[in-house]
Amino acid sequence: METAEKTSNETPELDVPASPSPTLAPSKNGHAVRIEPDLNFIRELRRRSRDSYKKCIQCGTCSATCTISPDKDPFPRKEMAWAVWGMKDLLVRDPDIWLCYQCSDCSVRCPRGARPGDILAGVRQEAIRHFAAPRFLGKWVSSPRYLPILLGLPAVMLGLLLYFKNPIADALGIGNLMEGRIVYSYSSTFPHWMLNAFFFFFSMLAVVAVITGVVRLWRAMKFTVAQDGSFEPVKGIWASIGAALKSVVAHDYFSTCTAARSRYLAHVCFFFGFLALTMVTIWVITSGFNALTGKHFSYPFNFWNPWKMLANIGGAAVLFGCGLTIRDRLVDDKDIGHGSYGDWALVLGLFFVVVSGFATELLHYVRLEPHRHIVYFIHLIFVFALLIYLPYSKFAHIIYRATAMVFAEHTGRRLQAAPPLEELQEITQDEPAVETQSVAEPERSEV
């Protein structure tokens, strides 16, 4: 009796053989699947969740309370079961892990405190590491022990580039292209050709890494769906891309969350603020061959230049989003969650990029030497870390989630999800309450 009670109430320890015997268990479509627990994955989930995922009793509250979870094979209940079993291969291929916005509705309402939203966040980070190319960078970016290396590498490379800039310029026949109207620019110390070439080269490497990861993710999702014999696209790929982009820009499904409403505002600030900064950056980089810039283009901009104003507004929006996120993580961590290392690395990375950018601008206006160049150098390091390590950090969520949303539209998975809150209210206003309950509740009760 003692042995039976101990087995049923406690989770087995991880001191098991390195190659445990596979077990058979029901999959989401009712067929038996082979379970080969990934012990390293289990240890990682234990570390990220502080063992909260082991509290899951498969009651289905998380799936029932999620407003965007489909009625057919809803998440995150099945993902929690797979996480307990350590089924990493199945989880990282699952498109549904990217459809979750981690709004914490399910985590707040979980009767056992298993925090499914946090578990899916950890699974998503594992998926990024799994599909990353090269994978060792995914490991580096997800671990704080490698942070000095990740920040030290761009610092050393930029330092060497600055040291050898004159010999390189002479060898390439590049002269000082600074015109007389720019009397106090950065180009004397940080030539535009040097920075553009440096960031363009590494940005292209990041783009290749992103494309490789997206292709791997798409193939994995397609393989998972095809296994069930149900891969029949219901929408064209371009129509799916358009629908997904519309949803991303509108943040429609994110707005249905209730437990962490402030996260919606923070994400809107992040998205549109970073979009504004990206537009200004592209405008400056392409000024040499962009016909729209005109003959009188000069950089740095003055304070009242429309592009400078757009950059300042975008930076302020990102900074406000960072402040809101940090406040929520520290004050409302019981509901929203304290956040993982990846969460804090992204938020603080954005924070230091914007703060160092504003500091550079201020020091430039007051003509403070050599401080403005030193701060600008630090700013470039943070910009490098944010952009070049994008394929391996939580920043990659933007790309991977958008890809999964396109896949969901393509396969009809999004059509099975609950409609946005506004549409749901219109439906309930048009239909009698009794009919709504008689249709919706039996499907949820079967989950």
C-alpha positions in Angstrom: 0.0 0.0 0.0 2.8 2.4 0.8 4.4 1.7 -2.5 1.2 2.3 -4.4 0.5 5.6 -2.6 4.0 6.8 -3.3 3.8 5.9 -7.0 0.5 7.6 -7.5 1.2 10.9 -5.6 4.8 11.7 -6.4 6.7 12.2 -9.6 9.5 9.7 -10.2 13.0 11.1 -9.8 15.3 11.4 -12.8 17.8 8.8 -11.7 16.7 6.4 -14.4 18.7 4.6 -17.0 20.1 6.7 -19.8 18.0 4.9 -22.4 14.6 4.2 -20.8 12.4 1.6 -22.4 9.8 3.3 -24.7 6.2 3.3 -23.6 3.0 3.5 -25.5 0.4 6.2 -24.8 -2.5 7.7 -26.7 -1.7 10.6 -29.0 -4.0 13.5 -29.8 -5.8 11.5 -32.6 -6.4 8.5 -30.4 -3.7 6.3 -31.9 -0.9 4.8 -29.9 2.5 6.6 -30.2 5.9 5.6 -29.0 7.2 7.6 -26.0 10.9 8.0 -25.6 11.4 10.6 -22.8 14.1 13.2 -23.4 15.7 13.5 -20.0 17.6 16.7 -20.8 14.4 18.3 -22.0 12.7 17.3 -18.7 15.5 18.8 -16.7 15.3 22.0 -18.7 11.6 22.3 -18.1 12.1 21.6 -14.4 14.6 24.4 -14.3 12.5 26.9 -16.3 9.2 26.1 -14.5 10.5 25.3 -11.0 8.7 22.0 -11.3 5.3 23.7 -11.7 4.5 21.6 -14.8 4.5 18.4 -12.7 1.4 19.7 -10.9 -0.8 19.2 -14.0 -3.6 16.7 -13.5 -5.1 17.0 -17.0 -8.3 18.6 -15.8 -8.6 20.6 -19.0 -9.2 24.0 -17.3 -6.4 25.6 -19.4 -7.9 24.6 -22.7 -11.4 25.5 -21.6 -10.4 28.9 -20.4 -8.4 29.9 -23.4 -10.4 32.1 -25.8 -8.2 31.3 -28.8 -7.8 27.5 -28.4 -9.6 25.5 -31.1 -12.4 23.1 -30.0 -10.7 20.3 -31.9 -7.5 19.1 -30.2 -7.3 22.2 -28.0 -4.1 23.5 -26.5 -2.4 23.7 -24.0 -3.8 20.6 -22.3 -2.2 18.1 -24.7 1.1 20.0 -24.7 1.1 19.7 -20.9 0.7 16.0 -21.1 3.6 15.7 -23.6 5.8 18.0 -21.4 5.3 15.7 -18.4 6.3 12.7 -20.6 9.3 14.6 -21.9 8.2 14.3 -25.6 10.4 17.0 -27.0 10.3 15.9 -30.6 6.5 16.0 -30.6 6.4 19.4 -28.9 8.9 21.3 -31.0 7.0 20.2 -34.2 3.6 21.2 -32.8 2.2 24.4 -34.5 0.0 25.1 -31.6 2.8 26.1 -29.2 3.2 29.2 -31.4 -0.5 30.1 -31.4 -0.4 30.6 -27.6 0.3 34.3 -26.7 1.3 33.6 -23.1 -1.4 35.9 -21.8 -1.5 34.0 -18.6 -5.3 33.4 -18.6 -4.7 29.6 -18.3 -1.9 30.0 -15.7 -4.0 32.2 -13.4 -7.0 29.9 -13.6 -5.2 26.6 -13.3 -6.4 25.0 -10.0 -3.1 23.4 -9.4 -0.7 26.2 -10.3 0.9 24.3 -13.2 1.3 27.6 -15.2 0.7 26.1 -18.7 1.5 29.5 -20.4 5.0 29.5 -18.9 5.5 25.9 -19.9 4.7 26.7 -23.5 7.0 29.7 -23.4 9.8 27.3 -22.4 8.9 24.9 -25.1 9.0 27.6 -27.7 12.5 28.6 -26.6 13.5 24.9 -26.9 12.0 24.9 -30.4 14.1 27.9 -31.4 17.2 26.1 -30.2 16.1 23.0 -32.0 15.6 24.6 -35.4 18.5 27.2 -35.1 21.4 27.1 -37.5 24.1 26.8 -36.2 22.6 25.2 -33.1 25.5 26.1 -30.8 24.5 29.8 -31.1 21.0 28.9 -29.9 22.6 27.3 -26.9 24.8 30.3 -26.3 22.0 32.9 -26.6 19.7 30.9 -24.2 22.3 30.7 -21.4 23.6 33.6 -19.3 27.0 32.1 -19.0 27.8 33.0 -22.6 26.6 36.6 -22.3 30.2 38.0 -21.9 31.2 36.2 -25.1 28.1 37.3 -27.0 28.7 41.0 -26.1 32.5 40.7 -26.3 32.6 39.4 -29.9 31.0 42.5 -31.5 33.0 44.8 -29.3 36.3 43.2 -30.4 35.3 43.1 -34.1 34.2 46.7 -34.1 37.3 47.7 -32.2 39.6 46.0 -34.8 37.6 47.5 -37.6 38.0 51.0 -36.2 41.7 50.4 -35.7 42.3 49.3 -39.3 39.7 51.5 -41.0 42.2 53.9 -42.6 44.4 51.1 -44.2 41.2 49.4 -45.4 39.9 52.6 -46.8 43.2 53.3 -48.6 43.3 49.7 -50.0 39.7 50.0 -51.3 40.2 53.5 -52.6 37.5 54.9 -50.3 38.0 58.6 -49.4 36.3 60.8 -46.9 32.9 61.4 -48.4 31.7 63.7 -45.7 30.4 66.9 -47.2 31.0 70.4 -45.8 27.4 70.9 -44.6 27.8 68.1 -42.0 30.0 70.0 -39.5 29.7 67.7 -36.6 29.0 64.1 -37.8 30.1 60.7 -36.7 31.5 59.7 -40.0 35.0 60.9 -39.2 35.3 58.2 -36.5 32.6 55.8 -37.6 32.5 56.0 -41.5 29.2 55.0 -43.0 30.8 52.6 -45.5 32.4 50.7 -42.6 29.3 50.4 -40.5 27.1 49.6 -43.5 29.4 46.9 -44.7 29.9 45.5 -41.2 26.2 45.3 -40.3 25.1 44.3 -43.8 27.4 41.3 -43.8 26.3 39.9 -40.4 22.7 40.8 -41.1 22.8 38.6 -44.2 24.1 35.8 -42.1 21.2 36.3 -39.7 18.8 36.3 -42.6 20.2 33.0 -43.8 19.9 31.6 -40.3 16.3 32.8 -40.0 15.3 31.3 -43.4 16.9 28.0 -42.5 15.0 27.9 -39.2 11.7 28.8 -40.8 12.2 26.1 -43.5 12.9 23.5 -40.8 9.9 24.6 -38.7 7.6 24.5 -41.7 8.7 21.0 -42.7 8.4 19.8 -39.1 4.8 21.2 -38.8 3.8 19.7 -42.1 5.2 16.3 -41.1 3.2 16.4 -37.9 0.0 17.3 -39.5 0.5 14.8 -42.4 1.0 12.0 -39.9 -2.6 12.4 -38.9 -3.6 12.1 -42.6 -5.3 15.5 -42.5 -3.0 17.8 -44.4 -5.3 19.3 -47.0 -4.7 23.0 -47.4 -7.9 25.0 -47.2 -6.3 28.3 -48.2 -3.6 29.4 -50.6 -0.2 30.3 -49.3 -0.4 34.0 -50.3 -3.9 34.4 -48.8 -2.6 32.7 -45.7 0.3 35.1 -45.5 -2.0 38.1 -45.9 -4.4 36.9 -43.2 -1.6 36.2 -40.8 0.0 39.6 -41.3 -3.3 41.3 -40.8 -3.7 39.4 -37.5 -0.2 40.4 -36.4 -0.6 44.1 -37.1 -4.1 44.2 -35.5 -3.0 42.1 -32.5 -6.6 40.9 -32.6 -6.3 37.5 -30.8 -3.9 39.0 -28.2 -6.6 41.6 -27.3 -8.9 38.7 -26.1 -6.6 38.0 -23.1 -7.9 39.1 -19.7 -5.4 38.2 -17.0 -2.6 40.3 -18.4 -4.3 43.2 -20.3 -1.2 45.4 -19.9 0.8 42.9 -22.1 -1.3 43.8 -25.0 -0.3 47.5 -24.7 3.3 46.6 -24.2 3.4 44.4 -27.3 1.7 47.1 -29.4 4.4 49.6 -28.2 7.2 47.1 -29.0 5.8 46.2 -32.4 5.0 49.7 -33.8 8.0 51.3 -32.1 10.5 48.9 -33.5 8.8 49.2 -36.9 9.3 52.9 -36.8 13.0 52.5 -35.9 13.4 49.9 -38.7 11.9 52.3 -41.3 14.3 55.1 -40.3 17.3 52.8 -40.3 16.5 51.5 -43.8 15.9 55.0 -45.0 19.4 56.1 -43.8 21.2 53.0 -45.1 19.7 53.3 -48.6 20.3 57.0 -48.8 23.1 56.5 -51.2 21.0 55.0 -54.0 17.4 55.9 -52.8 15.9 58.3 -55.3 13.4 59.5 -52.7 16.0 60.9 -50.4 16.9 63.8 -52.8 20.1 65.6 -53.3 20.2 67.4 -50.0 20.1 64.3 -47.7 22.4 64.8 -44.7 22.9 62.6 -41.7 22.8 62.9 -38.7 19.4 64.5 -38.8 18.5 67.7 -37.0 16.0 67.4 -34.1 13.0 68.6 -36.1 13.7 66.4 -39.1 10.6 64.2 -39.7 12.7 61.1 -39.8 14.4 62.0 -36.5 11.0 62.7 -35.0 9.7 59.3 -36.1 12.8 57.6 -34.7 12.3 59.4 -31.3 8.7 58.5 -31.2 9.5 54.9 -32.0 12.2 54.8 -29.4 9.9 56.3 -26.8 7.3 53.7 -27.6 9.8 50.8 -27.2 11.0 52.3 -24.0 7.5 52.6 -22.6 6.8 49.0 -23.6 10.0 47.9 -21.8 9.0 49.8 -18.6 5.5 48.3 -18.7 6.9 44.8 -19.1 9.5 45.2 -16.4 6.9 46.6 -14.0 4.5 43.7 -14.7 7.3 41.1 -14.3 8.3 42.5 -10.9 5.0 43.6 -9.5 2.4 41.2 -11.0 4.7 38.2 -11.3 2.1 35.9 -9.5 -0.3 36.3 -12.4 2.0 37.2 -15.4 5.0 35.3 -14.3 8.5 36.4 -13.4 9.9 35.5 -16.8 12.8 33.4 -18.0 16.3 34.4 -18.9 15.2 34.7 -22.5 12.4 37.1 -21.6 14.6 39.4 -19.5 17.4 39.3 -22.1 15.1 40.5 -24.8 13.4 43.2 -22.7 16.7 44.5 -21.3 18.4 44.3 -24.7 15.7 46.5 -26.2 15.9 48.8 -23.2 19.7 49.3 -23.5 19.5 49.8 -27.3 17.0 52.6 -26.9 18.6 54.2 -23.8 22.1 54.2 -25.4 20.5 55.6 -28.6 18.9 58.5 -26.8 22.1 59.1 -24.8 24.1 59.2 -28.1 21.6 61.7 -29.5 21.8 63.9 -26.4 25.6 63.9 -26.2 25.7 64.7 -29.9 23.6 67.8 -29.5 25.7 69.1 -26.5 28.9 68.4 -28.5 30.5 66.4 -25.7 33.7 64.7 -26.7 34.8 61.9 -26.6 31.8 60.7 -24.7 29.4 60.7 -27.6 31.7 58.4 -29.6 32.1 56.1 -26.6 28.4 55.9 -26.0 27.7 55.4 -29.7 30.2 52.5 -29.7 28.3 50.9 -26.8 25.0 51.5 -28.7 26.4 49.7 -31.8 27.3 46.7 -29.6 23.7 46.4 -28.3 22.3 46.9 -31.8 24.5 44.1 -33.1 23.5 41.8 -30.3 19.8 42.5 -30.8 19.8 42.0 -34.6 22.5 39.5 -35.3 21.4 37.1 -32.5 17.7 37.5 -33.5 17.5 33.9 -35.0 18.4 32.4 -31.6 16.8 34.7 -29.0 13.2 35.3 -28.0 13.1 37.9 -30.6 12.8 35.0 -33.1 9.3 34.5 -31.7 8.2 37.2 -34.2 9.3 35.1 -37.2 8.4 31.7 -35.9 5.0 32.7 -34.6 4.2 34.4 -37.9 5.2 31.3 -39.7 3.0 29.1 -37.5 0.1 31.5 -38.0 0.5 31.3 -41.8 0.6 27.5 -41.5 -2.6 27.6 -39.3 -4.3 29.6 -41.9 -3.0 27.4 -44.7 -4.3 24.2 -43.0 -7.5 25.6 -41.6 -6.3 25.3 -38.0 -7.1 29.0 -37.4 -10.7 28.5 -38.6 -11.2 26.0 -35.7 -10.2 28.6 -33.1 -12.6 30.8 -31.2 -13.2 34.1 -33.0 -11.8 37.4 -31.6 -13.7 38.9 -28.7 -15.5 41.5 -30.9 -16.8 38.8 -33.2 -17.8 36.6 -30.2 -19.9 39.4 -28.8 -21.7 39.9 -32.1 -22.5 36.2 -32.3 -23.8 36.1 -28.8 -26.0 39.1 -29.4 -27.5 37.6 -32.5 -28.2 34.1 -31.1 -30.2 33.1 -28.0 -28.1 32.2 -25.0 -29.7 28.8 -24.6 -28.7 27.8 -28.2 -25.1 29.0 -27.6 -24.7 26.8 -24.5 -26.3 23.8 -26.1 -23.8 23.9 -29.0 -20.6 25.0 -27.3 -20.6 23.2 -24.0 -20.7 19.6 -25.2 -17.6 20.1 -27.4 -15.6 21.6 -24.5 -16.8 18.9 -22.1 -15.4 16.2 -24.4 -11.9 17.7 -24.2 
